[in-house]
Amino acid sequence: MNLRRDVFQAIADPTRRTILLLVASQSMTAGAIAANFDTARPTVSKHLQILTECELLKQEQNGREIYYHLNPQKMKEIADFIEPFRQMWDDRFNKLETIMKKYKPNK
C-alpha cells in the first residue's frame, strides 16, 4: 500500500527541517546526514524516507552510495502556496504599523 505523505506534516518536524537545511547546499549520504544527529541511524533513515516520499529530497546513486539532495521545484511549490498568506499578513502588519504611528498616548 503506497500512502501519500503530506508535505506540510513532513516539514513540521524539526529534524526533517534540519535535514533539508543540511542538504540545501550540498548532496549528502545518509551516513553524513545521520552524523549531525544524536539519534539512531534508522531514525534518520525514516526521516529521509518521508522527505523522499514527499519529493522534497531526491536520491542519486553514485557507486554504492546514495546521495540525497534538495528538490528545488518541490520547495518552490511550497513557497508559492505560502506566498499569498505571507502577503496577507504583511499587509495586515503594515496597516497596524500605520495605525500605531498615528496613535499618541495620553500623558
SVG drawing of the C-alpha trace seen along z (x, -y; Angstrom):
<svg xmlns="http://www.w3.org/2000/svg" viewBox="-5 -64 36 66">
<polyline fill="none" stroke="black" stroke-width="0.4" points="0.0,0.0 1.5,-3.3 0.4,-6.1 0.8,-9.6 2.7,-11.7 1.6,-15.3 4.4,-17.7 3.4,-20.1 3.4,-17.3 6.8,-16.4 8.3,-19.9 6.5,-20.3 9.1,-18.0 12.2,-19.9 14.6,-17.0 13.3,-16.9 13.7,-20.7 17.3,-20.4 17.9,-17.7 16.5,-20.0 18.9,-22.7 21.8,-20.3 21.2,-19.1 20.3,-22.6 23.9,-23.4 25.3,-20.0 24.3,-16.4 24.9,-14.1 24.8,-10.4 22.5,-9.1 25.6,-8.4 26.8,-12.0 23.3,-13.3 23.0,-11.0 26.3,-12.2 24.7,-15.5 22.1,-14.0 22.2,-12.2 19.6,-9.7 20.0,-6.2 20.7,-5.9 17.4,-4.0 15.6,-7.0 17.3,-9.4 16.7,-6.9 13.0,-7.1 13.1,-10.9 14.9,-10.6 12.2,-8.2 9.4,-10.6 11.2,-13.5 11.8,-11.4 8.2,-10.2 7.1,-13.9 9.5,-14.6 11.3,-17.2 14.5,-15.2 15.8,-13.3 18.1,-10.3 21.0,-9.8 23.0,-6.6 26.8,-7.1 28.5,-3.7 27.5,-2.1 26.4,-5.3 23.0,-7.0 23.2,-10.8 20.3,-12.9 19.8,-16.4 17.1,-19.0 14.3,-19.1 14.1,-22.9 11.0,-22.5 9.0,-21.0 10.3,-23.7 9.2,-26.3 5.7,-24.8 5.5,-25.1 6.8,-28.6 4.3,-29.5 1.5,-28.1 2.5,-30.0 3.2,-33.3 -0.4,-34.7 -0.6,-34.1 2.7,-35.9 1.4,-38.8 -1.9,-38.9 0.0,-39.1 2.5,-41.7 -0.5,-43.9 -2.1,-43.5 1.0,-44.3 1.7,-47.3 -1.8,-48.6 -1.3,-48.0 2.1,-49.9 0.4,-52.8 -2.3,-53.0 0.3,-52.7 2.4,-55.5 -0.7,-57.8 -1.5,-56.8 -0.3,-59.2 -0.6,-58.1 -2.3,-60.4 0.0,-61.7"/>
</svg>
